[in-house]
């Protein structure tokens, strides 16, 4: 082999080895976006009350709140594990989630109460024009949730001009918890690793809110959509697992 060709061959080998090394380093430095999110429920049921913890009201087709359901179970639904009906959060002003089907109602009444039925926050909200999973955030100017206390949040559909005693509603429980070890995401960039860490610790509301934020930031990311679907499937919410996020 001529000397010039021999040098060229050796140069290509060195270049290829360098490229492989750079690719390997890049892959190792990127936060893991693969792997199924495993939510570990805290194993603590919701407090018992007359509403039954998290409740579901199915709308009749002849009422003012009739919904054009396209499948079984497509009623207003709290996005909570069906086995516990309660979720944990680390924040004083968390975000809760509820599935809203196609409905003639244009607004709803959202409220948060403590275990003694004292009102913490209440407001009217505008409902989305399209069916999907809606986020309801406790605003910064509302009283913050106290650590290790249970709160019940409710969403009442306003089907007529005013709120009625028999208006259909759903409700769920939430508890703010504190951990000695830091499981919050301190970086400005959130990833599926952040979601997995929260899920493995049983922090439902923050798991959902973080994953929802990722999905809104990357609406075309199929991995995030699959992770959302698998997360909801794993807690018995398969009926709404494929529904979109709506504002």
C-alpha positions in Angstrom: 0.0 0.0 0.0 1.4 3.4 -0.9 2.5 5.5 2.0 0.0 8.3 1.3 -2.9 5.8 1.2 -1.7 4.2 4.4 -1.7 7.6 6.2 -5.2 8.4 4.9 -6.5 5.1 6.1 -5.1 5.6 9.6 -6.5 9.1 9.6 -10.0 7.9 8.8 -9.7 5.2 11.6 -8.8 7.8 14.1 -11.5 10.2 12.9 -14.1 7.4 13.1 -13.0 6.5 16.7 -13.2 10.2 17.7 -16.7 10.5 16.3 -17.9 7.4 18.1 -16.5 8.7 21.4 -18.2 12.1 20.9 -21.5 10.5 20.2 -21.3 8.3 23.3 -20.4 11.3 25.5 -23.4 13.3 24.0 -25.8 10.4 24.7 -24.6 10.0 28.3 -24.9 13.7 29.0 -28.5 13.9 27.8 -31.1 13.3 30.6 -32.8 10.0 30.0 -36.1 10.4 28.1 -36.7 6.7 27.8 -38.4 4.3 30.2 -41.9 3.9 31.5 -43.0 6.2 34.3 -43.9 4.2 37.3 -46.3 5.8 39.8 -46.2 4.4 43.3 -49.4 5.3 45.2 -48.8 6.3 48.8 -51.3 3.7 49.9 -53.3 6.2 51.9 -57.0 6.5 51.0 -58.9 9.7 50.8 -60.9 10.9 53.9 -64.5 9.6 54.0 -67.3 12.1 53.5 -70.8 12.2 52.2 -69.5 12.9 48.7 -67.5 9.7 48.7 -64.0 11.3 48.3 -63.7 11.7 44.5 -67.1 11.4 42.9 -68.3 11.2 39.4 -71.7 12.4 38.1 -72.9 11.2 34.7 -74.9 13.7 32.8 -78.3 12.8 31.4 -78.7 13.4 27.7 -81.8 15.5 28.2 -80.4 17.9 30.8 -78.9 21.3 30.0 -75.5 19.8 30.7 -75.9 17.0 28.2 -72.7 15.7 26.7 -72.1 14.2 23.3 -70.2 11.2 24.6 -68.4 9.1 22.1 -67.4 6.3 24.4 -68.0 4.6 27.7 -67.0 6.5 30.7 -66.7 9.9 29.0 -68.2 11.9 31.8 -66.6 14.7 33.8 -63.8 12.9 35.6 -61.3 13.9 38.3 -57.8 12.9 37.1 -56.8 11.0 40.3 -55.8 7.4 41.0 -59.0 5.4 41.2 -57.7 3.2 44.1 -57.0 6.1 46.5 -59.0 9.1 45.3 -56.3 11.4 46.8 -53.1 12.8 45.5 -50.1 14.4 47.1 -48.3 17.7 46.2 -45.2 19.5 47.3 -46.4 23.0 46.5 -48.7 25.4 48.4 -50.5 26.4 45.2 -50.9 23.1 43.2 -52.5 22.4 39.9 -55.4 19.8 39.7 -56.8 18.2 36.6 -60.2 17.2 35.5 -61.6 15.7 32.2 -64.3 17.8 30.6 -66.4 16.1 27.9 -68.3 17.8 25.2 -71.0 19.8 27.1 -73.5 22.6 26.7 -72.2 24.1 29.9 -70.0 27.1 29.4 -68.7 27.7 32.9 -68.2 25.9 36.2 -67.7 26.7 39.9 -64.3 25.6 41.3 -63.7 25.5 45.0 -61.2 24.2 47.6 -62.1 23.4 51.2 -60.3 22.0 54.2 -61.5 19.0 56.1 -63.8 21.1 58.3 -65.5 22.4 55.1 -64.0 25.9 55.5 -63.6 27.6 52.2 -60.0 28.2 51.1 -60.7 29.3 47.6 -63.6 29.6 45.1 -64.1 31.0 41.7 -66.1 30.7 38.5 -64.1 29.3 35.5 -64.7 29.2 31.8 -64.9 25.8 30.4 -63.1 24.8 27.2 -65.0 24.6 23.9 -63.5 21.2 23.1 -63.4 18.1 25.3 -60.2 17.2 27.1 -58.2 17.3 30.3 -58.3 20.8 31.9 -55.8 22.2 34.4 -57.1 24.2 37.4 -54.4 26.0 39.3 -54.7 27.5 42.8 -53.5 31.0 42.1 -50.6 32.6 44.0 -52.9 35.1 45.8 -55.0 32.3 47.2 -54.2 31.0 50.7 -51.6 28.3 50.4 -52.2 24.7 51.4 -50.7 23.8 54.8 -48.4 20.9 55.1 -49.8 17.5 56.1 -53.4 18.7 55.8 -56.1 17.3 53.6 -58.2 19.5 51.3 -61.1 18.7 49.0 -61.5 20.5 45.7 -64.7 20.4 43.7 -65.9 21.4 40.2 -69.6 22.1 39.8 -71.0 22.4 36.3 -73.2 25.5 35.8 -75.8 24.0 33.5 -78.4 26.9 33.7 -78.2 30.6 34.3 -77.3 30.0 38.0 -75.7 27.4 40.2 -78.4 24.9 41.3 -78.4 22.5 44.3 -78.6 19.5 42.0 -75.9 20.7 39.5 -73.6 17.8 38.6 -70.2 17.9 40.2 -67.0 16.0 40.8 -64.6 16.3 43.7 -61.1 15.0 44.7 -58.7 15.2 47.6 -55.3 16.7 47.8 -52.6 16.8 50.6 -49.5 18.9 50.7 -46.6 16.9 52.0 -43.0 17.6 52.9 -39.9 15.4 52.4 -36.6 15.6 54.1 -34.8 14.6 50.9 -35.1 17.1 48.0 -37.1 15.6 45.2 -38.0 18.9 43.5 -36.5 19.7 40.2 -34.1 22.6 40.9 -33.0 23.1 37.3 -34.8 25.4 34.9 -35.1 22.5 32.4 -37.6 19.8 33.2 -37.3 16.3 31.8 -38.9 12.9 32.1 -36.4 12.2 34.7 -38.0 14.9 36.8 -41.4 13.3 36.2 -40.1 9.8 37.1 -38.6 11.0 40.4 -41.9 12.5 41.5 -43.9 9.5 40.4 -41.7 7.0 42.2 -42.2 9.1 45.4 -46.0 9.1 45.0 -46.4 12.8 44.4 -49.4 12.6 42.0 -50.4 16.2 41.3 -46.8 17.4 40.7 -46.1 14.3 38.5 -49.1 15.2 36.4 -48.4 18.9 36.3 -44.7 18.4 35.3 -45.6 16.0 32.5 -48.4 18.3 31.3 -45.8 21.1 31.1 -43.5 19.0 29.0 -46.4 18.0 26.7 -47.4 21.7 26.2 -43.8 22.6 25.5 -43.4 19.8 23.0 -46.8 19.1 21.6 -45.5 16.9 18.8 -43.3 14.7 21.0 -44.8 11.2 20.8 -42.7 9.8 23.7 -44.3 12.4 26.0 -47.8 11.5 24.7 -47.1 7.8 25.3 -45.8 8.5 28.8 -49.0 10.5 29.6 -51.2 7.7 28.3 -49.3 5.0 30.2 -49.3 7.0 33.4 -53.1 7.4 33.3 -53.6 3.8 32.3 -51.6 2.7 35.3 -54.0 4.3 37.8 -57.3 3.2 36.2 -57.9 6.2 34.0 -57.7 4.4 30.7 -61.0 5.9 29.6 -59.5 9.4 29.3 -55.8 8.4 28.8 -55.9 9.5 25.1 -57.7 12.8 25.6 -55.9 16.0 24.8 -54.9 18.7 27.2 -57.1 21.8 26.8 -57.1 25.3 28.2 
